[in-house]
Each structure stands twice: as C-alpha cells, then as structure tokens.
C-alpha cells in the first residue's frame, strides 16, 4: 500500500484533522475520522518525512492547502507530540488541540512504559518485544513485518478489553524508517527539555484524553502539561488502554467526549 498523503471525510469546511501516531503508521486513525465526519469535515494527513522539522512543514502544507484554517488537531500517540510541536511553531493555524494516548512529556516517566508492557506480556512475547524494539532503533533496513509485529505486541499489552474486527491493520501503511528516524529524534527532544519548552509556546486550548490502563503513564502527561500549558484540561477514561476507539468499555464515552470538544 502506497501512502496516499491525505484522506478526506465528510463535507467542507475541513476544520478538523486527525494526526496519526507510530511514528510511521499512517492510516490508523481512519475509524476516528469516519466516526466524526457525520458532523464535520475531517482531514487525515499522512506524515512521511524523516525529520520532525520536515513533518511539521509537511503538515503545514497539507493543512493550508486542504483545510479551513484554523483547524482543530486530534493527535494520537506520537501524533499528540507532533500536534504540540506544530502548534507551537504555527499557532495561527490551530484552534484547539486534543491529545489522545500521548507519550509522557518528561523523560523520568518513560521507563514505566516498557515495564508495564513486559508485565502484561508473557516471557516469550516480552523478549520478542525487546528484540524488535532494539532492531528498529538500530537499523533502518528491517522490513515492514518487524514494525507490524511490534504493533501487534504493543496492542496486546496496551489494551484493556479491545474490540477485534480482524482488519485493524488493513488501512495502515507501516514505515520502519520513519519510525526509527523520527522516534530517535523525538526522544532527544523530550530528554533535552525542548518538548516542554515548545509546549509553553502553545496558545490554543489543549485537552488530553488518556486511558487508565494505558502503559504510557497518565501523570507523565497531566503533570508536565498542567505546569507548562496555559489552557489545559485532562480527562482520564476508565477501563481504557492506549487506543480508546478500540476499547469495548470506553469507546462510546470516548466519542461522546471527543464530539463535545469539536468547535
């Protein structure tokens, strides 16, 4: 499957954009875009560039060409960070930011993610997760199957009670090199404190929606952003993992909240 660059859902004006995670998992927010498109035009841009700066410019180009500025960004996982970074650099283009399943904004919370995942997986799958993560971090020559398998293991560890349709990966294009290059840079941006410095520049309201079963610690989002973002609100979903829209006990509440936040 080749990247399509952009998908559109619903009718103009397109004042909402869903920003996928991974990095390197374009297409994963299709279910969210489809659900929201009955009430608003939704853009699903794909991020394909190999540096954060280039992904920001790529997103700017897409939103200016296809969106009705200013837009509301719904950023999932890595897309949550990208939404914060983008909004800090181009505040006039963004009306509101909704973060879903964001990684922690301070380095001290990061180790909790791996620990939580390993506790939820058996010994064999836990070792496989460690091995795959190491290979993807060190080499850009691994195939799509490695990132796909990593996604499968992470989903198993990250979910509370997922709804399985059997086609979750059908519309996702896995991009190992994008994952490796962007995540390597992103970790350094967090470690250095630059990520929170950028968050301080965000002028639009920010709402974070986070599952209580998400291995990405909720406090790693709530604590740093409440101290560094002027207009910030945090919502914790019960019985919910990293991806709220696949959770049987949280999906409906997630969409009710999300729709209430759309201008």
Backbone bond lengths (Angstrom), bond angles and torsions (degrees), N, CA, C in turn:
res aa  C-N    CA-C-N  psi(-1)  N-CA   C-N-CA  omega(-1)  CA-C   N-CA-C  phi
1 X - - - 1.459 - - 1.525 109.90 -
2 X 1.298 117.91 123.78 1.456 122.21 178.66 1.519 109.73 -91.32
3 X 1.318 113.70 145.77 1.450 118.88 179.34 1.518 110.45 -60.42
4 X 1.347 115.62 133.16 1.454 120.68 178.16 1.517 111.18 -92.28
5 X 1.328 117.97 -7.60 1.449 121.19 176.99 1.511 113.79 82.59
6 X 1.329 117.20 -46.33 1.453 121.15 -175.81 1.522 109.71 -159.73
7 X 1.333 115.53 137.04 1.460 121.74 169.34 1.521 108.06 -119.20
8 X 1.331 115.77 145.82 1.459 121.39 177.42 1.527 109.06 -119.67
9 X 1.339 114.63 142.46 1.457 120.79 179.85 1.527 108.49 -132.52
10 X 1.327 116.18 141.36 1.455 119.68 179.29 1.517 112.13 76.72
11 X 1.325 114.43 -160.06 1.462 121.34 -174.49 1.518 111.23 -117.99
12 X 1.350 116.97 155.13 1.463 120.44 177.14 1.539 109.88 -58.08
13 X 1.327 117.22 156.18 1.461 127.31 1.50 1.534 112.34 -77.94
14 X 1.332 115.54 146.15 1.461 121.63 179.38 1.535 109.26 -94.38
15 X 1.329 114.48 87.77 1.463 120.06 -175.89 1.523 112.34 -112.11
16 X 1.329 115.58 16.91 1.459 121.07 178.50 1.524 108.62 -135.50
17 X 1.335 116.96 135.37 1.465 121.21 177.92 1.520 109.08 -133.96
18 X 1.337 115.61 132.08 1.470 120.75 175.87 1.528 107.60 -98.79
19 X 1.326 116.35 130.17 1.466 122.40 -173.01 1.522 108.94 -112.68
20 X 1.342 116.58 113.64 1.458 121.73 -172.27 1.523 112.78 -73.25
21 X 1.314 114.43 166.93 1.456 121.00 -179.42 1.506 112.53 -103.39
22 X 1.302 114.52 -144.24 1.462 121.97 -175.86 1.528 110.33 119.61
23 X 1.336 117.04 -91.47 1.457 127.69 -11.03 1.534 110.83 -58.37
24 X 1.306 115.53 153.86 1.448 120.11 178.36 1.513 113.93 92.32
25 X 1.344 117.35 32.86 1.470 120.25 177.21 1.527 110.85 -130.71
26 X 1.336 118.06 54.08 1.465 119.66 -179.93 1.522 111.34 -63.30
27 X 1.322 115.27 138.62 1.451 121.26 179.29 1.517 114.00 106.13
28 X 1.333 117.40 -13.41 1.466 119.48 -173.05 1.518 113.72 -71.71
29 X 1.340 118.20 -16.88 1.461 119.98 -178.33 1.526 113.15 -97.91
30 X 1.305 116.36 13.61 1.466 120.55 177.34 1.525 112.37 -53.98
31 X 1.357 120.42 -45.60 1.465 118.92 -179.45 1.530 113.15 -59.93
32 X 1.324 117.01 -37.14 1.463 120.47 179.46 1.521 110.30 -68.55
33 X 1.325 116.18 -44.38 1.462 120.43 179.10 1.521 110.96 -60.63
34 X 1.315 116.97 -42.39 1.470 120.86 179.82 1.528 111.15 -64.24
35 X 1.326 116.38 -43.09 1.466 120.41 -178.58 1.524 111.70 -63.85
36 X 1.317 116.93 -38.92 1.458 120.94 -176.44 1.523 113.77 -82.20
37 X 1.326 117.18 -18.80 1.471 121.31 -169.73 1.526 113.62 -71.32
38 X 1.333 117.90 -11.58 1.461 118.44 178.22 1.524 111.53 -70.26
39 X 1.322 116.22 -21.35 1.458 119.34 -178.22 1.512 115.45 -114.86
40 X 1.344 117.07 -11.09 1.462 120.00 -175.68 1.525 109.35 -158.42
41 X 1.328 117.27 150.03 1.454 120.21 174.23 1.513 110.79 -72.08
42 X 1.343 116.49 131.55 1.459 121.32 -173.60 1.527 110.32 -123.74
43 X 1.321 115.74 134.78 1.459 122.39 173.32 1.529 108.88 -104.19
44 X 1.338 115.41 140.06 1.464 120.97 173.12 1.526 108.29 -123.30
45 X 1.332 116.94 83.70 1.467 120.04 -179.50 1.524 111.03 -76.87
46 X 1.334 115.41 146.78 1.459 121.70 177.86 1.523 108.97 -103.06
47 X 1.330 115.82 131.32 1.460 120.77 178.51 1.532 108.61 -96.98
48 X 1.325 116.48 119.19 1.464 120.85 -173.81 1.521 113.82 -121.67
49 X 1.327 117.75 -9.97 1.461 120.67 -174.91 1.533 111.38 -75.12
50 X 1.352 115.88 163.71 1.457 121.43 -170.72 1.522 114.32 -104.66
51 X 1.319 117.81 10.93 1.464 121.21 172.69 1.516 107.86 -140.19
52 X 1.330 116.69 156.31 1.460 119.86 179.24 1.522 110.92 -62.74
53 X 1.319 116.71 -43.15 1.465 119.77 179.07 1.516 111.20 -57.58
54 X 1.322 116.75 -43.24 1.468 120.21 -178.80 1.526 111.41 -71.18
55 X 1.339 117.52 -33.54 1.461 118.67 176.44 1.527 110.90 -68.01
56 X 1.321 117.40 -36.62 1.455 120.85 175.56 1.522 110.27 -62.38
57 X 1.323 117.11 -46.40 1.465 120.73 179.07 1.528 111.31 -64.88
58 X 1.330 116.23 -38.04 1.461 121.23 177.84 1.524 110.64 -61.76
59 X 1.331 116.19 -44.01 1.456 120.65 179.62 1.527 111.11 -67.41
60 X 1.315 116.93 -40.56 1.473 120.89 177.35 1.522 110.75 -58.42
61 X 1.314 116.08 -46.52 1.458 120.79 -178.91 1.530 110.70 -61.11
62 X 1.314 116.44 -43.57 1.464 120.62 -179.20 1.522 111.75 -65.69
63 X 1.325 116.84 -46.67 1.457 119.96 -177.48 1.526 112.07 -66.87
64 X 1.318 117.08 -38.93 1.464 119.66 179.38 1.521 111.99 -67.78
65 X 1.320 116.57 -33.36 1.463 120.34 -178.94 1.527 112.71 -81.09
66 X 1.337 116.65 -38.14 1.465 119.50 -170.85 1.526 113.68 -112.01
67 X 1.319 117.75 -18.01 1.453 120.37 -174.61 1.510 113.39 -97.99
68 X 1.326 115.43 167.22 1.456 122.91 173.80 1.527 106.87 -106.54
69 X 1.305 114.60 101.14 1.467 122.88 -172.06 1.524 110.34 -73.37
70 X 1.352 118.64 141.58 1.470 127.06 -1.81 1.524 111.35 -81.84
71 X 1.310 116.55 155.32 1.455 121.68 -176.99 1.531 110.53 -111.18
72 X 1.320 115.13 159.19 1.462 121.45 169.48 1.519 108.04 -96.86
73 X 1.311 116.58 129.77 1.458 121.86 -179.70 1.519 109.95 -102.98
74 X 1.331 116.57 129.07 1.459 121.97 171.32 1.519 106.39 -110.62
75 X 1.326 116.22 103.15 1.458 121.52 -174.54 1.513 111.48 -103.55
76 X 1.320 116.07 126.02 1.465 121.91 -178.65 1.525 110.85 -106.50
77 X 1.335 116.82 129.27 1.462 123.19 175.25 1.536 109.82 56.67
78 X 1.337 119.17 -122.05 1.464 119.59 175.79 1.524 110.50 -54.01
79 X 1.322 117.90 -34.89 1.465 121.47 179.31 1.517 112.99 -61.45
80 X 1.343 117.30 -23.72 1.462 120.20 174.91 1.521 110.34 -66.35
81 X 1.337 115.86 -46.46 1.465 119.50 176.51 1.526 111.16 -62.01
82 X 1.318 116.33 -45.25 1.463 119.66 -179.04 1.525 110.43 -60.09
83 X 1.316 117.69 -38.32 1.462 121.10 178.67 1.522 111.44 -63.84
84 X 1.336 117.13 -40.84 1.468 120.95 177.34 1.528 110.29 -65.08
85 X 1.321 116.45 -47.53 1.470 120.77 -179.27 1.521 110.49 -61.15
86 X 1.329 116.25 -46.75 1.466 121.16 -179.77 1.529 110.75 -60.16
87 X 1.320 116.41 -44.95 1.464 120.44 -176.97 1.518 112.50 -67.80
88 X 1.335 116.30 -30.04 1.463 119.81 176.58 1.518 111.25 -67.95
89 X 1.320 115.97 -35.60 1.463 120.70 -176.32 1.526 111.69 -85.46
90 X 1.344 116.41 -35.68 1.472 121.01 -178.12 1.530 110.25 -126.53
91 X 1.318 118.28 66.43 1.470 121.19 -175.38 1.529 113.87 -60.94
92 X 1.307 117.99 -31.23 1.463 120.60 -177.07 1.527 112.67 -69.30
93 X 1.323 116.34 -16.13 1.467 119.87 -177.42 1.527 113.07 -90.36
94 X 1.336 116.66 -7.14 1.466 120.26 -171.37 1.531 110.94 -122.54
95 X 1.325 115.90 130.07 1.458 121.45 177.82 1.521 111.72 -92.88
96 X 1.322 116.84 -41.12 1.464 121.94 -177.67 1.519 108.42 -154.89
97 X 1.341 116.24 154.23 1.462 121.84 176.89 1.520 108.96 -124.95
98 X 1.329 115.72 130.87 1.461 121.41 172.45 1.523 107.38 -117.39
99 X 1.319 116.51 120.19 1.454 122.19 179.83 1.524 108.83 -100.08
100 X 1.319 116.85 129.73 1.468 121.63 -179.57 1.528 108.67 -122.82
101 X 1.327 116.46 121.33 1.460 119.74 178.63 1.513 113.44 58.23
102 X 1.303 117.26 42.92 1.464 120.63 -176.68 1.525 111.76 -68.39
103 X 1.328 117.52 143.84 1.466 120.20 167.74 1.529 109.22 -65.85
104 X 1.330 118.13 158.94 1.463 120.87 179.76 1.523 111.85 -65.61
105 X 1.321 115.33 150.37 1.463 121.30 -176.22 1.524 112.85 -94.57
106 X 1.325 117.30 -7.43 1.462 120.58 175.07 1.523 109.27 -120.45
107 X 1.323 115.67 142.56 1.462 122.25 -175.70 1.526 112.02 -60.47
108 X 1.326 117.55 -32.70 1.461 120.25 -174.02 1.524 113.17 -63.46
109 X 1.331 117.42 -17.94 1.462 120.60 179.84 1.539 112.92 -92.41
110 X 1.318 117.19 -10.56 1.464 120.70 -169.06 1.530 113.50 -66.13
111 X 1.325 117.54 -39.29 1.464 119.96 -177.53 1.519 112.74 -62.91
112 X 1.314 116.84 -24.09 1.463 120.32 -179.73 1.527 112.09 -64.23
113 X 1.331 117.12 -25.91 1.464 120.62 -178.17 1.519 110.32 -66.86
114 X 1.320 116.28 -51.45 1.466 120.65 -179.77 1.516 110.76 -62.53
115 X 1.323 117.26 -43.52 1.457 121.14 -179.58 1.527 111.26 -59.73
116 X 1.327 116.36 -43.86 1.467 120.38 -179.26 1.524 111.12 -65.45
117 X 1.320 116.95 -41.92 1.470 120.21 -179.56 1.526 111.39 -65.31
118 X 1.309 116.66 -43.42 1.460 119.89 -178.22 1.528 111.48 -65.67
119 X 1.315 117.77 -35.04 1.455 121.11 177.82 1.520 111.55 -66.03
120 X 1.339 116.44 -30.00 1.464 120.14 -176.24 1.531 112.76 -88.00
121 X 1.325 117.26 -16.76 1.456 121.93 177.87 1.529 109.44 -100.79
122 X 1.312 116.46 154.85 1.452 119.67 173.77 1.517 110.88 -70.93
123 X 1.316 116.45 173.57 1.461 120.74 -176.52 1.522 111.93 -59.45
124 X 1.326 117.11 -43.52 1.464 121.22 -177.05 1.525 111.30 -65.08
125 X 1.334 116.58 -49.16 1.458 119.99 -179.05 1.529 111.10 -70.23
126 X 1.321 116.24 -31.23 1.459 118.99 176.79 1.515 112.06 -63.76
127 X 1.332 116.79 -43.31 1.461 120.83 177.17 1.521 111.05 -65.98
128 X 1.323 116.10 -36.16 1.473 119.53 177.78 1.525 110.15 -64.97
129 X 1.322 117.06 -40.65 1.461 121.10 178.13 1.524 110.94 -61.37
130 X 1.340 116.95 -44.70 1.459 120.46 177.95 1.523 111.00 -60.83
131 X 1.325 116.73 -44.43 1.455 121.42 -177.81 1.519 112.11 -64.21
132 X 1.325 116.76 -45.41 1.461 120.77 -179.35 1.524 110.94 -64.57
133 X 1.318 116.32 -42.14 1.463 120.10 179.93 1.520 110.45 -62.03
134 X 1.335 116.54 -42.61 1.459 120.68 178.60 1.514 112.73 -63.22
135 X 1.321 117.52 -41.83 1.466 121.03 -179.28 1.525 111.50 -66.73
136 X 1.316 116.32 -40.98 1.456 119.54 -179.64 1.523 111.45 -69.32
137 X 1.335 116.85 -33.70 1.463 120.07 179.42 1.525 111.92 -69.59
138 X 1.332 116.93 -31.27 1.459 120.48 -171.12 1.521 114.08 -100.48
139 X 1.306 117.91 -18.48 1.457 119.29 -173.67 1.515 111.85 -137.28
140 X 1.314 115.81 134.95 1.453 120.70 175.13 1.508 112.38 -93.88
141 X 1.329 116.52 7.79 1.458 119.77 -174.99 1.521 113.16 -100.72
142 X 1.329 118.26 1.66 1.445 120.09 179.11 1.532 109.84 -74.36
143 X 1.318 116.87 153.91 1.452 120.94 -176.91 1.516 113.53 -85.49
144 X 1.320 114.57 175.62 1.457 121.13 -179.06 1.518 112.33 -59.97
145 X 1.341 116.28 -30.62 1.460 119.13 -176.12 1.524 112.22 -61.91
146 X 1.346 117.63 -28.59 1.456 120.56 179.97 1.527 110.80 -68.45
147 X 1.341 116.34 -45.80 1.457 119.45 -179.92 1.522 110.53 -70.27
148 X 1.325 116.98 -34.80 1.459 120.59 176.77 1.524 110.77 -62.23
149 X 1.341 116.38 -46.30 1.459 120.17 179.42 1.529 111.14 -65.88
150 X 1.329 117.12 -38.75 1.459 120.27 176.09 1.524 110.10 -59.37
151 X 1.325 116.20 -41.63 1.458 120.65 178.33 1.514 112.36 -63.31
152 X 1.326 116.73 -38.70 1.460 120.87 178.73 1.529 111.53 -64.15
153 X 1.334 115.89 -44.42 1.459 120.15 -179.67 1.536 111.27 -67.88
154 X 1.328 114.99 -41.72 1.460 118.71 179.55 1.525 110.61 -64.02
155 X 1.333 116.71 -40.45 1.462 119.89 178.99 1.520 110.70 -61.10
156 X 1.330 116.37 -41.97 1.463 120.20 179.42 1.519 111.20 -61.21
157 X 1.325 116.03 -43.02 1.461 120.68 -179.11 1.525 112.49 -75.82
158 X 1.325 116.52 -29.84 1.459 121.25 -171.21 1.521 113.83 -87.94
159 X 1.332 117.82 -14.22 1.460 121.20 -172.38 1.529 111.86 -96.18
160 X 1.328 115.13 151.70 1.460 121.19 176.10 1.526 110.74 -94.55
161 X 1.315 117.79 -59.98 1.469 122.83 177.25 1.528 107.85 -147.05
162 X 1.335 116.60 76.67 1.467 120.13 -170.93 1.519 113.86 -73.09
163 X 1.329 114.34 147.92 1.459 122.35 169.82 1.515 106.50 -85.78
164 X 1.306 117.72 123.05 1.461 120.44 -179.24 1.520 109.98 -107.78
165 X 1.348 115.14 122.42 1.458 120.10 176.39 1.512 111.23 -104.41
166 X 1.341 116.67 -9.99 1.459 120.60 178.96 1.506 114.38 85.85
167 X 1.336 117.11 -7.24 1.468 118.96 -177.38 1.525 111.72 -126.67
168 X 1.347 116.70 27.41 1.463 120.31 -175.84 1.522 113.51 -59.24
169 X 1.334 117.36 -32.30 1.462 120.60 -176.38 1.527 113.27 -96.75
170 X 1.318 116.04 2.31 1.467 120.44 -172.88 1.521 112.89 -60.25
171 X 1.320 116.65 -39.83 1.465 120.59 -175.00 1.520 113.26 -101.18
172 X 1.333 116.92 12.47 1.460 120.57 -177.62 1.521 110.55 -103.98
173 X 1.309 116.40 130.36 1.458 122.12 173.90 1.523 108.56 -98.90
174 X 1.312 117.33 111.13 1.465 119.29 -179.00 1.522 110.15 -83.57
175 X 1.333 115.96 135.71 1.460 122.33 -173.79 1.527 109.54 -131.03
176 X 1.330 118.15 87.86 1.462 121.07 -175.82 1.526 114.58 -57.27
177 X 1.317 117.54 -40.05 1.464 119.08 -177.59 1.517 111.51 -69.39
178 X 1.331 116.97 -36.85 1.464 119.90 175.14 1.522 109.66 -62.68
179 X 1.323 116.07 -44.42 1.469 120.57 178.00 1.523 110.50 -57.17
180 X 1.303 117.34 -52.21 1.460 121.35 -174.92 1.521 111.86 -62.40
181 X 1.328 116.41 -48.62 1.464 120.13 -174.85 1.538 111.69 -69.28
182 X 1.329 116.87 -46.79 1.461 119.93 -176.71 1.521 111.07 -69.83
183 X 1.339 117.47 -44.25 1.455 118.99 -176.64 1.524 111.94 -67.92
184 X 1.326 116.94 -34.17 1.470 119.82 175.63 1.528 110.47 -61.28
185 X 1.315 116.38 -43.89 1.462 120.76 178.89 1.529 111.21 -69.83
186 X 1.322 116.97 -40.81 1.463 121.33 -176.55 1.521 111.82 -64.12
187 X 1.323 116.73 -39.64 1.461 119.58 178.94 1.528 111.20 -61.66
188 X 1.328 116.72 -37.73 1.452 120.57 178.87 1.525 110.74 -69.87
189 X 1.320 117.10 -36.60 1.463 120.86 177.44 1.518 110.32 -62.30
190 X 1.335 116.48 -38.08 1.471 119.52 176.03 1.523 110.81 -70.94
191 X 1.331 116.90 -48.25 1.465 121.11 -175.97 1.519 111.43 -58.00
192 X 1.327 116.87 -39.68 1.464 121.43 -176.46 1.527 113.51 -75.39
193 X 1.343 116.66 -14.31 1.452 120.27 -176.18 1.514 113.78 91.43
194 X 1.338 116.62 -4.10 1.465 120.04 -178.02 1.526 111.70 -64.08
195 X 1.333 116.98 -33.28 1.464 120.26 -178.74 1.524 110.99 -59.83
196 X 1.324 116.87 -44.49 1.464 119.38 179.31 1.530 112.11 -73.93
197 X 1.317 116.77 -29.23 1.465 119.21 174.24 1.526 110.03 -63.29
198 X 1.318 116.16 -38.73 1.465 120.12 176.61 1.527 110.71 -68.29
199 X 1.335 117.14 -38.99 1.460 120.46 179.40 1.532 111.14 -59.57
200 X 1.330 116.86 -32.96 1.458 120.58 179.67 1.534 112.38 -66.03
201 X 1.330 116.52 -19.76 1.460 121.14 -178.79 1.526 112.94 -88.06
202 X 1.330 117.08 -9.13 1.467 121.24 -177.96 1.522 109.82 -69.31
203 X 1.322 116.49 127.66 1.461 121.58 -177.75 1.529 112.88 -101.48
204 X 1.315 117.59 -21.51 1.456 120.96 -177.41 1.526 111.04 -83.86
205 X 1.339 117.87 159.35 1.467 120.50 175.49 1.523 111.15 -62.25
206 X 1.331 116.44 143.89 1.462 122.60 178.98 1.524 108.45 -125.12
207 X 1.335 115.39 129.00 1.459 121.58 175.31 1.520 108.00 -122.72
208 X 1.318 117.71 129.02 1.457 122.25 177.62 1.525 109.47 -108.73
209 X 1.331 116.00 127.20 1.463 122.38 174.88 1.519 106.87 -110.15
210 X 1.340 116.59 126.22 1.459 119.71 -171.46 1.518 110.15 -141.76
211 X 1.324 116.59 136.77 1.445 121.14 177.86 1.513 112.06 -81.04
212 X 1.346 116.72 143.66 1.464 119.51 -179.31 1.525 112.18 -74.38
213 X 1.342 117.68 -11.06 1.464 121.80 177.31 1.533 111.30 -105.68
214 X 1.308 116.80 4.84 1.465 121.18 178.23 1.525 108.58 -67.86
215 X 1.354 118.28 127.16 1.469 118.94 177.80 1.522 113.32 -65.50
216 X 1.326 117.30 -20.32 1.457 120.26 171.46 1.533 106.29 -72.46
217 X 1.326 118.53 111.52 1.457 120.53 -170.29 1.528 112.92 -61.06
218 X 1.325 114.86 131.02 1.460 120.29 -178.60 1.521 111.70 -58.64
219 X 1.331 116.39 -37.17 1.462 119.51 -177.82 1.529 111.13 -67.00
220 X 1.327 117.14 -23.59 1.455 121.10 177.41 1.516 113.44 -71.63
221 X 1.307 115.93 -11.07 1.470 121.97 174.50 1.530 109.47 -105.70
222 X 1.320 115.63 -49.03 1.466 120.40 -174.67 1.529 111.96 -63.69
223 X 1.315 117.21 -49.68 1.469 120.31 -175.25 1.540 112.92 -63.72
224 X 1.336 119.14 -52.43 1.470 118.15 -177.91 1.527 113.50 -65.87
225 X 1.331 117.76 -41.11 1.467 118.87 -175.92 1.524 111.86 -74.85
226 X 1.326 118.28 -32.58 1.467 119.44 177.39 1.525 110.81 -64.77
227 X 1.327 116.70 -25.26 1.461 121.34 179.79 1.526 113.52 -91.44
228 X 1.330 117.07 -15.83 1.473 119.18 -171.91 1.527 114.95 -124.30
229 X 1.323 118.27 -9.31 1.461 121.50 178.37 1.519 108.78 -114.12
230 X 1.302 117.24 128.75 1.457 122.14 -173.33 1.530 112.42 -63.69
231 X 1.335 117.28 -44.13 1.465 122.40 -177.16 1.523 107.99 -118.14
232 X 1.335 116.70 92.04 1.466 120.99 -173.42 1.525 111.11 -132.11
233 X 1.327 114.71 138.74 1.462 121.90 177.93 1.520 108.96 -135.45
234 X 1.327 116.99 139.37 1.469 121.65 -177.84 1.524 109.78 -120.92
235 X 1.353 115.72 131.52 1.459 121.48 179.63 1.526 108.83 -124.29
236 X 1.320 116.91 122.34 1.463 121.98 179.39 1.523 109.26 -102.75
237 X 1.339 115.80 125.23 1.458 122.10 178.34 1.526 109.82 -96.50
238 X 1.308 116.83 128.76 1.460 121.37 178.82 1.523 111.24 -79.74
239 X 1.337 115.30 151.13 1.471 122.57 179.44 1.525 110.89 52.09
240 X 1.322 114.95 46.34 1.461 120.99 -174.98 1.518 110.54 -139.55
241 X 1.323 115.98 133.95 1.445 121.95 177.60 1.516 112.44 -93.26
242 X 1.324 115.22 -149.30 1.463 121.69 -173.14 1.527 113.22 -72.25
243 X 1.333 117.04 -26.82 1.466 121.54 -174.66 1.527 109.17 -120.83
244 X 1.322 119.20 91.08 1.470 121.46 -171.58 1.523 114.76 -58.24
245 X 1.329 118.20 -33.91 1.458 118.95 -174.13 1.536 114.34 -74.07
246 X 1.331 117.84 -6.10 1.465 119.26 174.70 1.530 111.48 -106.18
247 X 1.319 118.12 3.81 1.457 122.31 -175.29 1.531 111.17 -92.60
248 X 1.331 116.46 122.61 1.466 121.03 -175.98 1.527 112.51 -62.73
249 X 1.334 118.21 -33.25 1.459 121.52 -176.33 1.521 113.67 -91.65
250 X 1.327 117.75 -10.96 1.468 119.71 -174.07 1.524 113.52 -124.71
251 X 1.322 117.18 -13.76 1.471 120.86 -172.90 1.526 112.58 -55.75
252 X 1.325 117.25 -50.82 1.469 119.94 -176.05 1.524 111.47 -63.68
253 X 1.325 116.57 -44.07 1.463 119.53 178.88 1.521 110.91 -63.90
254 X 1.336 116.47 -38.39 1.460 121.00 178.20 1.526 110.57 -57.77
255 X 1.320 116.95 -47.30 1.459 119.57 -177.63 1.530 111.59 -69.51
256 X 1.330 117.76 -35.56 1.462 119.97 176.19 1.531 109.95 -60.28
257 X 1.324 116.06 -46.21 1.474 120.86 179.11 1.525 110.50 -63.43
258 X 1.337 116.15 -47.40 1.457 120.77 -176.79 1.531 110.71 -59.68
259 X 1.313 116.74 -45.83 1.473 120.18 -178.96 1.519 111.81 -65.71
260 X 1.324 116.55 -30.65 1.461 119.64 178.39 1.520 112.18 -71.48
261 X 1.340 116.34 -19.94 1.466 120.50 -178.15 1.521 113.53 -91.30
262 X 1.325 116.71 -11.19 1.460 120.40 -177.93 1.524 109.67 -79.20
263 X 1.320 117.94 123.46 1.466 121.02 -179.05 1.525 113.05 -60.61
